[in-house]
Amino acid sequence: MSFFKRALISIWQRKGRTSLFLGLFLIVFLLILSGFAIQQSAEKSKVDARKQLGAEVRLKRDNEKIKEALLSGNNSIKPLSRETIDNISSLPQIKSVQLGGEASAAKGDLKSVAATASSTDNAMNPNLAGNYNENQKPTFRLYGTNALLKTTDFKNHDSKLIDGEGITDKTPENSAVVEQTFAENNQLKVGDKFKLTGFSLDGNGNNIEYQVVGIYKTDKVTSALDQMYEMAQPENQIYVDIKSFVKTSDQANIEDVTFYLNDPMQVEHFVKDAEKKMPAEGNFYKLDSYTEQYKQMIGPIEKMSAFSSIMIKVIVIAGGLILTFLSLLSIRDRKKEVGILLSLGETKMKVIVQLVTEIVIIGLISFALSVTIVQISGQTAANAMLSKQVAESEQVVPTEDEYGEEIKTVEPVDQMELQLNSTVVTQAAGLGFLLIVLTTLVPSIMIARTDPKDLFAQKE
């Protein structure tokens, strides 16, 4: 009789032992399979979260460093140099670069939209309290950019382009996009030109002639405080190309840079490379890759992934010890059977293979059942665990950054797609059967190596 046939007969006759091992193996495979599936699904969810945040990194003012410098008596806060921007922009991960900066311009002969609370305007703003005449006071807010439609108000849909074209990298120098009310008050249309003088505390602002390339309409609602300032009125905001912007005055500097990358998964590598190109001293800018938002999104799945990793280690150690103990007890009860087989001339190798085959067959049945169970109920169980982690996570209140743009706030990932692909099944099967074979092979070899006479003597 072949060892395989004897293995099948043994499994059928020893129903109690078979049921015990079947249940134990089922638990082991369920936990291992679930653990690997959760880990792989968590990694996929991390990638999806990074993609959801986008492939962009901002270079902006580091207010903490600026505050520390001012408190220590350092008033020489240097602006972001174009050399630094160009050095970072040369990195291979970059697809495009958005530049931005804010400054103010004098009223000159242009008509502006007055502040709503005009009676308290001078009292609230010392710059308007007699230091400058009507034509010299800062009235217009200049925003230099090379990507109009990516600026805050346009992204938030507070403003929309209604005529002409927006400012891009290809826009000619000395181009401007003005608000509809401003254009009507000054009788301007696309193609017309107007002059604007940059405001500077030392009075050295430059007078530049701009050509209107576009007109936009704003629906932005100002706060009660902003209504007191003429320059804070949305209609008084003028967008100009970045090249002419930096020539407006010595206070017109590039303050905000957004790097758009080719791939969201390159963000971390890009930040490391970009930090090497930033000045070591006197640097008051930082790279923001939305790390906090990313951590907020993946926090719950990180905890689940860590838990599943621990679960796999525990089941391997604890399950291995339990299986070894049960296998040893089971095989010890079969000393007489092993002794008879050996005395009849059966080789020790075949006896060992028979014992291992019995366990492997039971393992195959358990593994098939575990795959079916995880496919049916694994998704529900995983999402239930994830929802619990999300409920325990801290909620972040939306705020605005120093540029008035709402900081990205995202909800933690509360759903994950649990997939049993070939990688997960192979990993779980490999680890599970390795554990089963090893825990069975060791006691089998111990018994098979014993002399048949000794086996009969021990049985008696």
Number of C-alpha atoms within 10 A of each C-alpha: 5 8 17 15 12 16 19 15 12 16 18 12 10 10 11 11 15 17 13 12 19 21 13 17 25 23 17 26 25 22 22 28 27 28 24 23 27 28 21 19 21 24 15 14 21 21 14 16 21 23 14 13 18 17 20 22 23 20 19 20 21 15 13 10 16 19 12 11 16 12 10 9 8 11 10 10 13 11 16 20 14 11 11 13 19 12 13 22 17 10 14 10 20 20 14 13 20 19 23 21 19 20 22 24 25 24 22 18 13 15 16 21 17 18 17 16 15 14 10 12 18 15 12 14 11 10 13 18 13 10 10 12 12 14 13 19 21 23 27 27 23 24 23 29 27 22 19 25 19 15 19 15 18 15 13 14 12 14 19 18 19 13 15 15 18 23 23 16 17 9 18 14 15 19 23 30 27 23 22 20 20 22 20 11 12 14 10 18 18 17 13 12 15 14 13 20 22 29 28 21 11 8 10 14 21 16 17 16 15 20 21 23 23 22 25 23 18 18 12 14 11 12 10 10 11 16 19 23 21 22 25 20 23 25 24 22 23 20 27 28 28 27 17 20 27 19 17 25 23 16 19 24 22 23 18 18 20 19 24 20 21 15 15 20 16 15 24 13 10 19 17 11 14 19 13 11 15 20 12 8 6 14 17 19 22 16 19 16 22 19 14 12 20 20 16 21 25 24 19 23 27 19 14 20 21 14 14 21 16 13 16 21 13 14 18 18 11 13 21 19 14 15 20 21 14 18 23 19 12 15 19 19 12 13 21 20 16 25 23 15 16 19 13 9 8 14 12 18 12 16 23 22 16 21 24 20 19 21 23 16 15 19 25 16 13 22 25 12 16 22 19 13 13 22 15 11 10 22 18 16 14 20 16 14 15 22 18 12 19 22 12 10 14 10 13 11 8 11 12 10 10 12 14 10 14 13 15 14 18 19 13 24 21 19 17 17 17 22 18 20 10 9 13 21 18 14 14 25 18 11 15 24 18 12 20 21 18 15 23 27 19 15 22 25 16 13 21 21 12 15 13 20 14 13 20 15 12 11 13 7
